[in-house]
Structures are given as structure tokens and as C-alpha cells.
Amino acid sequence: MNPITSQTTSVSSPSLPLTCMSNPAACILQPASMTVTDLSVFYGDHQALDKVSMEFSAGLVTALIGPSGCGKTSLLTCLNRLVQMVPTSRVTGQCFMDEFDVMSPTTDIISLRRQVGMIFQKPNPFALSISRNIELPLISQGIKRHRRHEIVEEVLRDVGLWDEVKDRLHRSALTLSGGQQQRLCIARALALKPRVLLMDEPCSALDPIAAGRVEELIRKLRSCYTLVVVTHNMAQAQRIADHVGVFWASDEGRGGQLIETGPCEQIFEQPRHKLTAAYVQGRQG
Amino acid sequence: MKQRQASRWKSQLGKLPLQISALLSGLIVILILGFLIQQAWPALSEVGVLRLFSDGTWNPTEQVGGASFGMTAMLLGTVFVAGGAILLAAPVGLAIGLFMRFYAPRWLASPYRHVIQLLAGIPSVVFGLWGAVVLVPLIGRYQPPGASLLAGILILGMMILPTVALLAETAIASVPAEYIRASVALGMTRTHIIGKVLLPNAMPGLMTAVVLQTGRAIGETMAVLMVCGNVVQFPGSVFDPVRTLTANIALQMGFALDLHRAALFGSGLILMSLVVVLVWIGHHIQAAQEGSHG
């Protein structure tokens, strides 16, 4: 089938697949690119991030790597402005999603967070049933019950959880294994049809097999979503990322800096910065 | 070998004071219950439990035509005053708890919490005094006599409000921060986060607050005695005076003899059963909540 026709048919069809993993050409979502310029983050007097400028290309996976405490998570939480949950936080610089100014005081942050989803290091499903977990944010968005049930099935299929849980949708999400919980959290984020997905070490709390499944999912989500993934696992970054940004804590205590950014192969095979070279080979960090 | 035995002895020795304290507090409950039953026994056996509820009035010293021991009006008085107070204090206390946690600006939250803690420490007799001098005349101006069920509800409500608010805040604060972060990251509105994530998860703690404070409202004597008017009757409206079981005991204990005295202990027994039932209900609500969540 011609990809262009398949796209038009799926747009007009009533029960639209939310995501396009089975057929990338049928993707109806427009992944957005994000750009940050001179972004600095402070928590009280402590500076966590120092003048970072980089671009997250639409539909690609960007991995953020570097030792702990150099501002990778802070950068991530600027992209959906979750950073402002910390009362003492202060952000300077600019952040855009396509042409949309993320940092502007007039920004509707509820709408922003629905477009920029986030997955946390530790799976954090609510202590509710599996289906309720996915429905809750949809209720907040005013989506009707019938449509919600359709979405629950769609997103659970998208993350490969449907066959595992279809008979126990009303059981507590806390009865799932860690890996299943993390995929449920991804499904919950996908249900809002985000354009960007932020992932803060999504596999680090999981066993290798569960981590492998989440990683596989990340590869499937690519091209339908813009993905920004913080990871400490070099091999994983190499497997999933199109672009890589390397962070390092500055010597003057001004927080983390972006020391190098570029295509994945370049970072791992021909790094330009000597710290990058040392870090990716495991000699430093 | 010897050393190990010695350390075992030490740990046993450390356990002993704890065991004794635990045993003592359990023993006190049993002793009080036994004492109440023993003292109330003459009334229970001679008058009968049924008559404590079926007698139309409370007139235990009447010589002509026989004494009557009806406590239903006073029992209802207790239930209405305590129930009204908790209906008033629970929503307002919850609102205060939410305000302290989420809406108060940082410079205000901490001093505000101290004010609430101070309010919780005001002795009940001071509340009663204020009620008798200010609130009762105020109500009396609109609807005499002023000393009424309404005055009791308002004073008791005010008395338990600060503790309800502080317990509610603790319950809200015990909801895992990751739930809040997850719901914020999912673009949920503040109203939905509070209504759908926060309150359901805080519910066991909130129920505990309500049950404990209802128990306190049932047991409160002094303030109620000072503002409720103490007429033994079924209140026709909130402006009618009522007498609670606790007020009745305090009013008559000084001169009660024989059966009358035993009947007062009987009303103490009823009060205690009321609290037991309350705790039981609270426990079951909590268990049902946890069942539906987990």
C-alpha cells in the first residue's frame, strides 16, 4: 500500500490507532522538535545546569549521557516545566517546542505536559487498577468513557502489554512486575498522544530482560515521537540513540555543561572531546 | 557461648519495659470496662437494659409513681452534637489541610500551621466560657434561649477543627510524592489531582482523623455542659436546648445515690460502647478502602 494513501485512510477512520508502530507511514501524530538555548537551572544558590544549547530533532532518539549530578534530569524537567515543582528552582535561557515558547509565563503548562510526556526512573503507577491508571489523565482531559476504553486497549497493545493484562484490567497495577509497570507508565503517557516523550533512566530500575523489552519499545516508538532519554548505560545509548549529548560537571561549580553533541556513531567512535572519549570507553566518570 | 547468652539476656531485658507498658495500657481498658460494668450492675439488673432506652424521661429520683431511667433523649443529644460537630469540622478541616499543603504561600504556611497547633491546645473550658458568654447570647438574640444544640455543635466543631486539620494535613502529606509528580507530568489539572489522586490515597488517614475526633466530640463534657442548656428532651430544631450523656454524668454525679448512681455508670457504659462502635466502623471503612485499592 502506498504510504500516503494509508495515511489518509487512517485519518478518516473512526477508531484511529493512537500510535503507528505497526505501520510507521500511518503515523498521524506530528513529533515536535525541541530546542534549548543557553539554558541554566538553579536550585536556590546551587547551579545544576550551565548554559546548555542543543536541539532534539523531531522523530529521533536523543540520549543524554554523563556521570551523575551533571544536570541531565534537570534539563529533562525543563522541557515539560516539571522543574518548577521544586519551589526554589529558577531557570534562565530559552526552550522551544517547534515555534512554541515553553518558558513563556503565558504558556498553558497543562497542555504542554500533555504534549511532552515523561517516564520516570522508578515506575510510578497509581495504586489503582491497570485500566484506571490509563483513564485517569484522560478523565482530566474530558474524554468520554467509551473512547477511554478504546484508548486503553490501543495503548496497551502499543506497549505490548495487552495480551499479558487483558484479563485483569481491573486488578491493581501494583500487582504487575516492575517491567510491566514501566510499560504501563509508558502506555499511560502515550494515551495523551504526546509529541515528545522524556525518559529519565527508564530501564535502570529493571532487570535485564524487562529492560530489554522497554528498550525494544523505545526503538519502536522512534519516528512517531521525539524521544529524549537519559541513560547511564553506554551500550544502551549506542543501541537506541540517533543523537547523543554528553554532559559533564563544570570545574567551577556552575553545574553540568554539555561538552559534546553529535550523531551516535561519532560520539562513540570518533569523539572530539577527550572527556567524552574517556567516558564512553569507561575510563572516567 | 556465654557471651551470646549474655547478649540474649540484654535484649530480653530491653524488651521487658516495652512489654510492661503495652500490657498496662491494655489492662487499663479492661479494668475501666470491668469497673463500669460492676458499678452499673444494680441498674442493669434491677431496672434492665431495655428500660434505659424505653423509659420516656430521665427522672431517677422520682418517688411518686416510680423513677424513670430513659436515656434515649440524652443519647440522641450526644449523637447530634458530636455528629453535627464532625460534619462541620471534617470539610473545613480538610480544606485547611489542603490549603496548608498546596495553596498557602511559603511564607504563610509555617506560621499558619503554628496558629492551628495553638488553637488545638486551647483548653475546652475556655471554649465553653467563650461560648457561654459570646456565642449563646448571640444565638439567643435570633432564637431564644440561645443555649442550644446549635451552640454545642459550633463550639465542639471549633474545638475539634484544628486537630482534624492537622491530621488531615498529615494524611495528605503521606501520599507518595511520586503520585503527585506522575499526575502533574500527565498534565492533570490541580482539581483532578486533588480529587482523583490525592484524596483517595489520603482516605485511610482522613477516616482515622474523623473517627478519632468524633470520639473526642462524644466524650467532651465541659464545653458542651456550658452551652447546650442541659434540658432533657428530643430537640425539635437546632435552636432547642439538649442534654448530652456526658453533661448528665457531670451534673448529677455529685448527689446521685444507689440506683441513680448505677444508672449514671450505665450511661458511661453506653458512651464507651458508642466509641467502640465508632472505632469498629472506622476500621472497616479503612479495610474496605485498602481492599479496593490494593
Interface residues (C-beta under 8 A of the other chain):
Chain A: N80 L82 M85 P87 I110 S111 L112 R113 R114 G117 M118 F120 K122 N124 P125 F126 A127 L128 L136 P137 I139 S140 Q141 S172 L174 C185 R188 A189 L192
Chain B: R106 E178 Y179 R181 A182 S183 V184 A185 L186 G187 M188 T189 H192 K196 V197 P200 N201 H293 G294
